[in-house]
């Protein structure tokens, strides 16, 4: 006769749904039809608890072997995300695409996440959205920093009135072309190479990996990347005297640059993202947010490398500004610099956290920053208000409203030339993917962050140089 034991009975004595349960039922029904239920359950519980004792049993060996093999299978070491999305603040909510919000939602589920915010220029990125700010507890996310580590803005304000620039545009164009290089793989050779203290940074000796990047860093020092990186002349207007910068009311020639850590930063990002993914196994939807514990050797190595890349990015801007300042024979009235694509140790709500700003400007109370528009739209010199809901941050620009592919498909060269002419802007290089129409309205973006920054001055682009083909960093 057939016994009356079901899967429910076996689950009650410790079996789980799955292949083992099915095999146990099959063996039960084929071999134990005339044994009392109580004795059978006791026997199968013993098999479950001590499978090695049944490896040579002619009937139960198959079940015992299956149990031991399952137990020896490598356990799933995929980390679990937190249930539900931790609340975060979105600034300029009406201007932000769903993809950026979805990426931020996932970032907020990381077990190490403490707080987050989306800036009004946010758009979908890789891992953390561009315009995303994420505070974590003792953990660093390489793709939360980004590929172009330490990408930054630098502004030099000169003692040259607007009229001088307008009268000497040809000279400014000549010098701009002479002292800048753009695009993936671009470098200086021989006597063209710049010297800078960053090349003596001890961090280059911290690991063999960083030591091997020294030559590339030296060759590319003072060059600019592809994509949206630029060097431009423009006119900056102070409506009132700024006491902190000691700049009088007026309109001045200024040099504005946007670039990062070149091949050095890209190589560091690629290497440590791979390391993080090997150590921190996250679910598929969060895989590009793999993080490193700062208490580990790998976490400390990345922290050293990231800070070196940030110092190097700053040095690249310094070389460009020094060369062009000397070329035009100007005196610098004030200089402001800020970086994004970086992580800082900061205190938030009384707790030390690691703040990742991927395409976001530091905006702690009193901190100066530059928020550019596009090649025809104005940029703004700002002073932070230290808004905690934004994790002391602001946007890093206008933000894209078209992907690069969409821009190339929908914008013509003649349309781009027309808008440049209307705004009186001379463009050297740049592809259609960087056309002004591909970007959000900077005025709407600024209006969405009045709680985050005060505007100190407005910068109007006049002559813009970018990579010829919109190339990316290699």
C-alpha positions as CSV (number, residue, x, y, z in Angstrom):
1,X,0.0,0.0,0.0
2,X,1.1,3.6,-0.6
3,X,2.1,5.7,2.4
4,X,0.3,8.9,3.2
5,X,3.4,11.1,3.7
6,X,3.3,14.3,1.7
7,X,5.7,17.1,1.0
8,X,4.1,19.1,3.8
9,X,5.1,16.4,6.3
10,X,8.7,16.5,5.1
11,X,8.8,20.3,5.3
12,X,7.6,20.1,8.9
13,X,10.7,18.0,9.8
14,X,13.1,20.4,8.1
15,X,13.1,19.7,4.4
16,X,12.8,22.7,2.0
17,X,11.0,23.2,-1.3
18,X,13.1,22.1,-4.2
19,X,15.0,19.2,-5.8
20,X,15.8,17.4,-2.5
21,X,12.2,17.4,-1.4
22,X,11.1,15.9,-4.7
23,X,13.7,13.2,-4.6
24,X,12.8,12.3,-1.0
25,X,9.1,11.9,-1.9
26,X,10.0,9.7,-4.9
27,X,12.1,7.4,-2.7
28,X,9.4,7.3,-0.1
29,X,6.7,6.2,-2.6
30,X,8.8,3.6,-4.4
31,X,10.4,1.9,-1.4
32,X,8.5,2.4,1.9
33,X,4.9,1.6,1.3
34,X,4.4,-0.7,4.3
35,X,6.2,1.2,7.1
36,X,4.4,3.3,9.7
37,X,4.3,7.0,9.1
38,X,5.9,7.9,12.4
39,X,8.9,5.6,11.8
40,X,9.3,6.9,8.2
41,X,9.4,10.5,9.3
42,X,11.9,9.7,12.0
43,X,14.1,7.9,9.4
44,X,13.9,10.8,6.8
45,X,14.7,13.3,9.5
46,X,17.8,11.3,10.4
47,X,18.8,11.3,6.7
48,X,18.4,15.1,6.6
49,X,20.4,15.6,9.8
50,X,23.1,13.0,9.1
51,X,23.3,12.3,5.4
52,X,26.9,11.0,5.6
53,X,25.6,8.0,7.7
54,X,23.5,6.9,4.7
55,X,26.1,7.1,1.9
56,X,26.3,3.3,1.6
57,X,22.6,2.6,2.2
58,X,21.3,0.8,-1.0
59,X,18.0,2.8,-1.0
60,X,18.8,6.1,0.7
61,X,22.4,6.7,-0.7
62,X,21.0,8.7,-3.6
63,X,19.2,11.1,-1.3
64,X,22.2,11.3,1.0
65,X,24.6,12.1,-1.8
66,X,22.3,14.8,-3.2
67,X,22.0,16.5,0.2
68,X,25.8,16.5,0.7
69,X,26.4,17.9,-2.8
70,X,23.8,20.6,-2.3
71,X,25.4,21.6,1.0
72,X,28.9,21.7,-0.6
73,X,27.7,24.0,-3.4
74,X,29.2,27.5,-3.2
75,X,26.7,29.6,-1.2
76,X,25.3,32.6,-3.0
77,X,27.4,35.5,-1.9
78,X,25.3,38.1,-3.7
79,X,24.6,40.9,-1.2
80,X,21.0,41.9,-0.6
81,X,19.8,45.5,-1.0
82,X,17.7,47.2,1.6
83,X,13.9,46.7,1.4
84,X,12.2,49.9,0.0
85,X,13.8,53.1,-1.1
86,X,15.2,55.4,1.6
87,X,13.7,58.9,1.1
88,X,15.9,61.5,-0.7
89,X,15.3,65.0,-2.0
90,X,15.0,65.8,-5.7
91,X,15.7,69.4,-6.8
92,X,14.1,70.5,-10.1
93,X,12.0,67.4,-10.1
94,X,10.1,68.4,-13.3
95,X,13.3,68.4,-15.3
96,X,14.7,65.0,-14.4
97,X,14.2,61.9,-16.5
98,X,12.9,58.7,-15.1
99,X,16.1,56.8,-15.8
100,X,18.1,59.1,-13.4
101,X,15.4,58.6,-10.7
102,X,15.5,54.8,-11.1
103,X,19.3,54.8,-10.7
104,X,19.1,56.9,-7.6
105,X,16.4,54.7,-6.1
106,X,18.7,51.7,-6.5
107,X,21.6,53.6,-4.9
108,X,19.5,54.4,-1.9
109,X,19.0,50.7,-1.3
110,X,22.7,49.9,-0.8
111,X,23.4,48.6,2.7
112,X,26.0,51.4,3.2
113,X,23.8,54.3,2.1
114,X,23.2,57.1,4.6
115,X,21.6,59.8,2.5
116,X,21.1,61.0,-1.1
117,X,19.9,63.8,-3.3
118,X,19.4,64.6,-7.0
119,X,20.5,67.9,-8.4
120,X,18.3,69.8,-11.0
121,X,20.7,69.0,-13.9
122,X,20.6,65.2,-13.1
123,X,20.4,62.7,-16.0
124,X,21.0,59.0,-16.4
125,X,24.6,57.9,-16.1
126,X,26.5,54.7,-15.3
127,X,25.9,53.4,-11.8
128,X,25.1,56.6,-9.9
129,X,23.2,59.1,-12.1
130,X,25.1,62.2,-13.2
131,X,23.9,64.9,-10.8
132,X,23.5,62.3,-8.1
133,X,24.9,62.9,-4.6
134,X,25.3,59.9,-2.3
135,X,26.5,59.7,1.3
136,X,27.8,56.3,2.5
137,X,29.1,54.9,5.7
138,X,32.8,54.1,5.5
139,X,32.5,52.9,1.9
140,X,33.7,54.2,-1.5
141,X,32.0,53.5,-4.8
142,X,34.4,53.9,-7.8
143,X,31.5,54.4,-10.2
144,X,29.9,56.7,-7.7
145,X,32.9,58.9,-8.3
146,X,32.9,58.3,-12.0
147,X,35.4,57.6,-14.8
148,X,36.8,61.1,-15.0
149,X,38.0,61.4,-11.4
150,X,38.3,65.0,-10.1
151,X,36.7,66.5,-13.2
152,X,36.5,70.2,-12.3
153,X,35.8,73.8,-13.2
154,X,38.5,76.6,-13.0
155,X,37.9,80.3,-13.5
156,X,40.5,83.1,-13.8
157,X,39.2,86.7,-13.7
158,X,41.6,89.2,-15.4
159,X,42.3,92.9,-15.1
160,X,41.3,93.3,-18.7
161,X,38.1,95.1,-19.7
162,X,35.6,93.7,-22.1
163,X,36.5,96.2,-24.8
164,X,40.1,94.9,-25.0
165,X,38.9,91.4,-25.8
166,X,36.4,92.6,-28.5
167,X,39.2,94.6,-30.1
168,X,41.8,91.7,-30.1
169,X,39.7,88.6,-30.8
170,X,42.1,87.3,-33.3
171,X,44.9,87.4,-30.8
172,X,42.9,85.6,-28.2
173,X,41.9,82.9,-30.7
174,X,45.6,82.4,-31.7
175,X,46.7,81.9,-28.1
176,X,43.7,79.6,-27.2
177,X,44.7,77.3,-30.1
178,X,48.4,77.5,-29.3
179,X,48.2,76.5,-25.7
180,X,45.4,73.9,-25.5
181,X,45.1,70.3,-26.7
182,X,41.9,68.2,-26.6
183,X,40.6,64.7,-27.0
184,X,41.3,61.1,-26.0
185,X,45.0,60.2,-26.1
186,X,46.2,63.8,-26.7
187,X,49.6,64.6,-25.0
188,X,52.6,66.8,-25.1
189,X,56.0,65.7,-26.3
190,X,59.6,66.8,-25.4
191,X,60.0,70.4,-24.5
192,X,56.2,71.0,-24.8
193,X,55.7,69.1,-21.6
194,X,54.8,71.0,-18.5
195,X,56.5,70.7,-15.1
196,X,54.4,70.7,-11.9
197,X,54.7,69.6,-8.3
198,X,52.0,67.0,-8.8
199,X,54.5,64.8,-10.7
200,X,56.5,64.5,-7.4
201,X,53.4,63.4,-5.5
202,X,54.4,60.5,-3.2
203,X,51.1,58.7,-4.1
204,X,52.7,57.8,-7.4
205,X,55.0,55.5,-5.4
206,X,52.2,54.0,-3.3
207,X,51.6,51.0,-5.5
208,X,53.2,49.6,-8.7
209,X,49.9,50.3,-10.5
210,X,50.1,54.0,-9.8
211,X,53.9,54.1,-10.5
212,X,53.2,52.7,-14.0
213,X,50.8,55.6,-14.7
214,X,53.4,58.3,-14.1
215,X,54.6,58.6,-17.6
216,X,51.1,58.9,-19.0
217,X,50.2,61.5,-16.5
218,X,53.3,63.6,-17.3
219,X,52.6,63.4,-21.1
220,X,49.0,64.5,-20.7
221,X,49.5,67.2,-18.1
222,X,47.9,70.4,-19.3
223,X,45.6,68.8,-21.9
224,X,41.9,68.6,-21.9
225,X,39.5,65.6,-22.5
226,X,36.8,65.1,-25.1
227,X,33.0,65.2,-24.7
228,X,31.9,68.3,-22.8
229,X,35.3,69.5,-21.8
230,X,36.3,73.0,-22.9
231,X,38.6,76.0,-22.5
232,X,36.8,79.3,-23.2
233,X,37.2,83.0,-23.1
234,X,34.3,84.9,-21.8
235,X,33.0,88.0,-20.0
236,X,32.1,87.9,-16.4
237,X,29.9,90.5,-14.9
238,X,29.7,91.5,-11.2
239,X,26.5,93.5,-10.5
240,X,28.0,94.6,-7.2
241,X,31.4,94.5,-5.6
242,X,32.3,91.1,-4.1
243,X,34.0,91.6,-0.8
244,X,35.3,88.0,-0.5
245,X,37.0,88.0,-3.9
246,X,37.9,91.7,-3.7
247,X,36.5,92.3,-7.2
248,X,34.8,95.6,-8.0
249,X,31.5,95.9,-9.9
250,X,32.1,95.6,-13.6
251,X,32.6,93.4,-16.7
252,X,36.0,91.6,-17.0
253,X,37.6,89.1,-19.3
254,X,37.7,85.7,-17.8
255,X,39.1,82.2,-18.7
256,X,36.9,79.2,-17.8
257,X,38.0,75.6,-18.1
258,X,36.3,72.2,-17.7
259,X,38.3,69.0,-17.7
260,X,39.5,66.2,-15.5
261,X,42.2,63.7,-14.8
262,X,42.6,62.4,-18.3
263,X,43.9,58.9,-18.9
264,X,45.2,58.7,-15.3
265,X,41.8,58.9,-13.8
266,X,40.1,56.7,-16.4
267,X,42.6,53.9,-15.8
268,X,42.3,54.2,-12.0
269,X,38.5,54.1,-12.3
270,X,38.5,51.0,-14.6
271,X,40.9,49.1,-12.4
272,X,39.2,49.7,-9.0
273,X,35.7,49.2,-10.4
274,X,36.8,45.7,-11.5
275,X,38.3,45.1,-8.0
276,X,35.1,46.4,-6.3
277,X,32.9,44.1,-8.4
278,X,35.0,41.1,-7.5
279,X,34.8,41.8,-3.8
280,X,31.3,43.4,-3.5
281,X,28.8,41.2,-5.4
282,X,25.6,43.2,-5.8
283,X,22.4,42.2,-7.6
284,X,22.4,42.8,-11.3
285,X,20.5,46.1,-11.1
286,X,23.1,47.5,-8.7
287,X,26.3,45.9,-10.1
288,X,27.9,49.2,-11.1
289,X,27.5,50.5,-7.6
290,X,30.0,48.0,-6.2
291,X,31.8,49.5,-3.3
292,X,35.0,49.1,-1.3
293,X,35.2,49.2,2.5
294,X,37.6,51.9,3.6
295,X,39.0,49.7,6.3
296,X,40.4,47.3,3.6
297,X,43.6,47.5,1.7
298,X,41.7,47.9,-1.6
299,X,39.6,50.7,-0.2
300,X,42.6,52.6,1.0
301,X,44.4,52.1,-2.3
302,X,41.5,53.5,-4.2
303,X,41.2,56.4,-1.8
304,X,44.9,57.3,-2.4
305,X,44.5,56.9,-6.1
306,X,41.3,59.0,-6.3
307,X,43.0,61.9,-4.4
308,X,46.0,61.7,-6.6
309,X,43.7,61.9,-9.7
310,X,42.0,64.9,-8.1
311,X,45.3,66.7,-7.5
312,X,46.4,65.9,-11.0
313,X,43.1,67.3,-12.5
314,X,43.7,70.5,-10.6
315,X,47.3,70.6,-11.9
316,X,46.1,70.3,-15.5
317,X,43.9,73.4,-15.1
318,X,46.7,75.3,-13.4
319,X,49.0,74.6,-16.4
320,X,46.4,75.8,-18.9
321,X,45.6,78.9,-16.9
322,X,49.2,79.8,-16.3
323,X,50.2,79.4,-19.9
324,X,47.3,81.5,-21.2
325,X,47.7,84.2,-18.6
326,X,51.3,84.6,-19.5
327,X,50.5,84.5,-23.2
328,X,48.0,87.5,-23.0
329,X,50.1,89.3,-20.4
330,X,47.3,89.7,-17.9
331,X,47.1,90.0,-14.1
332,X,44.7,87.7,-12.3
333,X,42.2,89.5,-10.1
334,X,40.7,86.3,-8.6
335,X,40.6,82.6,-9.2
336,X,37.9,80.1,-8.3
337,X,38.1,76.3,-8.7
338,X,35.8,73.5,-7.7
339,X,35.6,69.8,-8.6
340,X,33.0,67.1,-9.0
341,X,33.3,63.4,-9.8
342,X,34.9,62.9,-6.4
343,X,34.3,61.7,-2.9
344,X,34.9,63.6,0.4
345,X,34.9,62.7,4.1
346,X,32.3,65.1,5.5
347,X,30.0,65.3,8.6
348,X,26.3,65.1,7.9
349,X,23.8,65.3,10.7
350,X,26.5,64.6,13.2
351,X,27.9,61.5,11.4
352,X,31.1,61.2,9.3
353,X,30.1,60.0,5.9
354,X,31.7,59.6,2.5
355,X,29.9,62.0,0.1
356,X,30.1,61.1,-3.6
357,X,29.3,63.9,-5.9
358,X,29.1,62.5,-9.4
359,X,28.5,65.7,-11.5
360,X,27.5,67.9,-8.6
361,X,29.2,71.0,-7.2
362,X,30.3,71.2,-3.5
363,X,28.1,73.9,-2.0
364,X,28.8,74.0,1.8
365,X,28.1,77.4,3.4
366,X,30.4,80.0,1.9
367,X,32.1,77.7,-0.6
368,X,32.6,79.1,-4.1
369,X,31.8,77.2,-7.2
370,X,31.2,77.6,-11.0
371,X,28.1,76.2,-12.7
372,X,28.4,76.5,-16.5
373,X,25.4,76.6,-19.0
374,X,26.4,75.6,-22.5
375,X,28.6,77.0,-25.2
376,X,26.0,79.8,-25.8
377,X,24.2,79.9,-22.4
378,X,25.7,81.8,-19.4
379,X,27.5,80.2,-16.5
380,X,27.3,81.4,-12.9
381,X,29.8,82.0,-10.2
382,X,28.1,80.9,-7.0
383,X,28.5,80.7,-3.2
384,X,27.1,77.8,-1.4
385,X,24.4,78.0,1.3
386,X,25.1,74.7,3.0
387,X,21.7,73.1,2.5
388,X,21.6,69.7,4.3
389,X,18.8,68.3,2.2
390,X,21.1,68.6,-0.8
391,X,24.1,67.2,1.2
392,X,25.8,70.6,0.8
393,X,25.7,70.3,-3.0
394,X,24.4,72.0,-6.2
395,X,24.2,71.2,-9.9
396,X,27.5,71.1,-11.9
397,X,25.9,72.6,-15.1
398,X,22.7,72.7,-17.1
399,X,22.6,68.9,-17.6
400,X,21.7,67.1,-20.8
401,X,18.2,66.9,-22.2
402,X,19.3,64.9,-25.2
403,X,21.6,61.9,-25.4
404,X,24.6,62.3,-27.6
405,X,23.1,60.0,-30.2
406,X,19.8,61.8,-30.2
407,X,21.6,65.2,-30.5
408,X,23.5,64.0,-33.6
409,X,20.3,62.6,-35.1
410,X,18.2,65.7,-34.5
411,X,20.5,68.7,-34.8
412,X,22.0,69.9,-38.0
413,X,25.3,71.7,-38.4
414,X,23.5,74.7,-39.9
415,X,21.2,74.9,-36.9
416,X,24.2,74.9,-34.5
417,X,26.0,77.6,-36.5
418,X,22.9,79.8,-36.5
419,X,22.6,79.7,-32.7
420,X,26.3,80.4,-32.2
421,X,26.0,83.4,-34.5
422,X,22.9,84.7,-32.7
423,X,24.8,84.6,-29.4
424,X,28.1,86.0,-30.8
425,X,30.1,82.9,-29.9
426,X,33.2,81.7,-31.8
427,X,33.5,77.9,-31.6
428,X,36.7,75.9,-32.3
429,X,36.0,72.2,-32.5
430,X,33.1,70.3,-30.9
431,X,30.7,67.9,-32.4
432,X,26.9,68.1,-32.8
433,X,26.6,66.1,-29.6
434,X,27.7,69.2,-27.7
435,X,25.2,71.6,-29.5
436,X,23.6,74.0,-27.1
437,X,20.1,72.6,-27.9
438,X,21.2,69.3,-26.3
439,X,21.3,70.9,-22.9
440,X,18.6,71.9,-20.4
441,X,17.7,75.6,-19.8
442,X,20.3,76.8,-17.4
443,X,18.0,79.5,-16.1
444,X,15.4,76.9,-15.0
445,X,18.1,74.8,-13.4
446,X,19.4,77.8,-11.4
447,X,15.8,78.7,-10.4
448,X,15.4,75.2,-9.0
449,X,18.4,75.6,-6.6
450,X,17.9,79.0,-5.1
451,X,18.0,77.2,-1.7
452,X,21.4,75.8,-2.5
453,X,23.5,78.7,-3.8
454,X,23.7,82.5,-4.2
455,X,24.7,83.9,-7.5
456,X,27.8,86.1,-7.3
457,X,28.5,86.8,-11.0
458,X,27.4,85.8,-14.5
459,X,29.8,84.5,-17.1
460,X,29.0,84.9,-20.8
461,X,31.0,82.6,-23.2
462,X,32.6,84.3,-26.2
463,X,35.1,81.9,-27.6
464,X,34.9,78.2,-26.9
465,X,37.4,75.4,-27.8
466,X,36.4,71.7,-27.5
467,X,37.6,68.4,-28.9
468,X,37.0,68.3,-32.7
469,X,34.9,65.1,-32.6
470,X,33.4,65.0,-29.2
471,X,35.8,62.1,-28.4
472,X,35.7,60.3,-25.1
473,X,38.5,59.6,-22.7
474,X,40.4,56.3,-23.2
